[in-house]
């Protein structure tokens, strides 16, 4: 008789739990990284910007259609 620990549902729940833990660790790592390094990312207005730890930002490209 198979154990419930090897049921497809249990394995799927384990996979989801691992994915959530990985996402939380990645989010924490990225938040710490941003405190010390500049990051290039899209902003809310559709522009590509470089954000610096001191709060400054430089617009690299305006991607929104006008």
N, C-alpha and C positions, 0 to 999 in steps of 0.2 A: 504494500500500500504506500502510495506517495505521500510524502510529508507536505503540509501546506506551505512550507518555506520554499518549495520548488514549483508552486503553482504559477501559472502565467500572470495572474493578478498580483501575487506577491513580488514576483520578479519585476513587473512593471512599476509597482510602488517603490521598490528599492531604486530602480533607475531614475525615477522622478526625484526621489529624495537626494540622490547623488548629484543630479543636475542642479537642483536648487542650492545645495551646499557649494557647488563649484561656482555658480552664479554669484552667490553672496561673497565668496572669497575673492572672485574677480572684481566685483564692485568695490570691495574694501581696498584691494590692491590699487585699483585705478584711482580711487579718491586720494590715497596716499601719494601716488605717483604725480598727480596733478599739483600737489602742494610744492613740488620741487622742480618740475619740468614743464615746458610749454607743450601745448597739445593743439593739433590741427583738427578741427571738426566743423560740421555744419551748425549754423545757429538758427534761431526761430524764424528769421526773415529769409532763409534760403541761401545765405552767403556762406562761403568757406572762410573761417577765421582761425587765426592762431591766438590762443589764449595763454597768457602768462600767469605765473603764480601770484604776482602782485595785483592782478585784476585787470591789467591792460589787455587790449585785444587789437589785432591788426587784421583788416579785411584783406584776404588774399584773392578772392574771386567772388563776384556777384553772380550767382547762378539763377536768380529769379527772373522770369520773363516779364518784360514791361510793355 
